[in-house]
Amino acid sequence: MGDPKLQDQMRRIVTDFNAGRHEQARLLCEEALRRSADDPGLNHLMAAVLFAKGELSRARTHIHASLAIRADNASAQLLAGRLARAARDFDQALSHLSRAAELAPDAAVLVEQARTLDEAGDRARALEAWRRVTLADPLSGEAAARLGRMLFEDGMPADAAPLLERAVSGNAPASAWFDLALVRQDLHDHVGAAAAFRKALEIRPDDAEAAVNLGVALQQTGDMDGAMEAYRSAYQQRATTFGVIAMALTSAPHGKLWIDREALKGLLGG
């Protein structure tokens, strides 16, 4: 049995932390550490609190202190990996995450490994890591979105499509809808692409790139009124989209010819 007073303090720290009272949690941690500086659980909590406050260096000091006493703690190894990644110490992050996976293999560790490889720029290993996450947790929208995007970038839209469909089945970010729209566009599903671009714009209305692409998709379906509305929105948000819009209008099957660029700018700006 541990020290009842210390256990009570740690419960209060956890309560404050979970309620978003990070400064109060930090003060309680510091008070407890003055009496129990070598407690691994307390150092772990302090690391988590400092990480939430963006104090990476001090957080890493405390998680290392925790691991020096209790190295075989999976959650501490996981936090150490996340802290190392935040500090862009990718080799150290992967070392901690590998140890966490040995101690308690689960999808959460796989996700952290995939994120770390992604941030480190190790694309081949990141691709395989995201594959492992989708197998371990088929409901992971993040993994489906990331793997779908990577497969699309590799020229495999048909393989990317079902993953991105899965990614948007829940409360998906605009980026997942945007990527799905691009895949549908590549597969010549312009109606489906337009619907996905609209969803992306519902979430992020100021996305000029999505508005341009919506215009292209609508133009491909023959809906020129809708396309012009989308182009107008894009141009008014970002004037530098004009060149792309002008090219799309003159090159697509349902486009129009514009001799006077200023007249087109006036139409888009109005």
N, C-alpha and C positions, 0 to 999 in steps of 0.2 A: 504493500500500500504506500502511495506517495504522501507527501505532506498535504494534509487537508486544506490548509490555508493557501498553499501554492495552487492546488487543483481548483479551488474556488476562484482565485485570481485569473487563472487561465480560462475558466468558463466565462468570466466577465469580459476578458479580452476578446474572446471569440464572439460573444454577443455584440460588443461594440463594433467589432470589425464587420460582422455580417449586417449590421444596421447602417453601415457607412460612416460610423464615427471613428475615422482612422486616427485622428490626432489623439482622441481619448484613449484609443487602444494602444497607441505608441507610449503615452505617458504611463499607462498601467504596466506595459512591458518593461519600461525602463525601471520603474519602481520594483518590480519583481526580480529583475536581473541584478539589481544591487544586492539582493540577498541570495540569489540562486543563479550565479553567472554561468555555471556549468550545466544547467538543465537543458537537455537536447530539445525537449518539446517547447520550452520557452524561447530558445534561440530560433527554432523553426517559426514560431508565431511572430517573433520580432522581424524575421526576414520577410514573411508574408506582408506584414504591415508596412514595412519600409518599401517593399516592391510596389504596393498599391499607391504609395506616396511618391514614387519615382526616384527613390534614393537607392540606386542600384549598387553602388560600391559598398555601402554599409549593409545592405541586405545580403550581399554575397558573403560578407565577413561573418554574419550571423548564421547563414545556412551552412557554411563550412565548419563553423564551431559546432553546430548540431550534428553534422555528419562525422566529425572527428570523434564524437562520443558514441553515436548510434548510426553507423554507416549503412546498415541493412534496413533502412526505413525507406520504403518505396516512394511515399509522398514527399519526403524531404529530397530524395534524388530527383524527383520530377520537378520540384520547385527550383532546385539548383540548376537543372537543365534549362528551365524557362528563363532564369536570371542570366545565365551565361549567354543564351541566345539574344536576350535584350541588350547585352553588352557587346554583341557581335563576336563573341568568343565561341565560334561554332564547333570547333573540335572538342572543347570542354563540354559544351552543351550536349553533343552527341554521346560523349562518354557517360555523362550522368544519366541521360535518357536510356542508353543501352542497359545500364545497371538497374534502372527503374523497371524496365521491361523484363529483366531476369527475375526480379523480386515479385512483381505483380503484373503480369502481362494483361493488358486490356486495351481497348480502343483509344482511351485518352492518351496513353503513352505513344501509340502509333501516330495519332494526330500531331503531337508535339514533335515527333521525329520528322514527319512529313513537312511541317511548317519550317523546321530548322534547315532541312535540306533545300527547301524552296528559297529561303532567305540567303542561304550560303551560295546559291547559284548552281548547285549540283543537280541539274535538271533531270538527268537519267535516273539517278537514285530517288529523287523526289517523285518522279512519275511512278516508280514501282512502290514507293511508300504510300502514295495516295491510293494506288490499287489495293494495297493491303488493308487500308482503312475502310474502303468500300466493301471489302469482303467481310471484315470484322464487324462493321456497323453499317449495314445497307441503308439505314435511315439518316446517315450523316449527310446533310445538305452541303456542308462545306467541302467534304471530300468529293462528292459527286460534281459540284460546281468546278472545283479546281482540276480534277481529272478530265472532265468534259472540255474545259478550256484548253488544256494541254493537248488533248487528242485533236481538237479542232486546229490548233496551231501546227500540228504535225500532219495536217492534210487528211484527217479521217473524220469528216463531219458525220457520217452515218454511225460511227461508233460513239461519237460525242453526244449525239442527239438524245438517246435514252437516258444518259447520265444527267444531262442538263434538264430534261423533263422531270427527272426525279428531284433535282436540286430546287426547282421552283414549286414543288408540291406543297411546301410549307410556307413559313414567313420568310420568303427569300429576299435578298438585297437586290437593288436595281442591276448590279453587275451581272447577276445570274440570268436575269431576264434578257439583258443586252446580249450576253453570249449565246443564249438560246436563239435569239432573233438572228444573230449572224449565222448560226448553223442552219437554221431554217432557210435563210436567204441563199446559202451555199447549196442547199438541196433543192432550190427552186420552189420552195413553199412560201411564196411571197405574201399570201394572205395570212399564214401563220406567223411569218416574220413581222408583219405589220402589227398583229395583235400583241406579240411579245415586246416590240418596241414601245407600244402604247403603255404596257404594264410598267416598263422601265421608267417611262416619263411620268407615270402616276406617282412613282416613288421618288424620282429625282427630276422635277419639272424643268430645271435649268440645264439639263444635259443637252447641249447643242449638237453633239455628235449623234446622239440617239434620235434627235429630231430630224437631222439630215438623212439618216438611214431610214427613218420612217417614211420620209418623202420619197426616197428611192423605191422602197417596197411598194408604196401606194401607186407610184408611177408605173411600176411593173404590172400592177393589176389593172391599169387603165383609169384609176381614180385620180385624174389630174387636179380636180378641185381640192381633194384631200391632200395631195402631194404639195401643192402650192401653199396650203395652210401650214403644213409642217415645215417647208423650206422657209416660209416667212418667220415662223417662230424661231428657227435656228439662226437665221441671219440677224434678227433683232437681238438675240442673246449674244451672238458672237459674229461680228462683221467679217472675220477672216474665213468664214464658211462660204463666202460668196463664190470663190473659184470652184469649189467642189460642186456647189449647187448648179452653177452655170454649165459645168461639164455634164452633170447628170441630166439636166434638162435637154441638152442637145444630143446626147449619146444613147439614151434609152429608147426602146421601141415606141413608147408613147410620149416622147419628148416634143419640144417645140424649138424653133429657131429664134435666136435673139441677135439681131444685128447691133442694136444699141445697148451696150452694157449698162449705161447710166439709166436707161428706161427700166431695165430689169432690176437694178438696185432700187429704183423708186418704187417699183411694184412690191418688192420684198420689204422695203422699209416702211411702206404704208400700212 
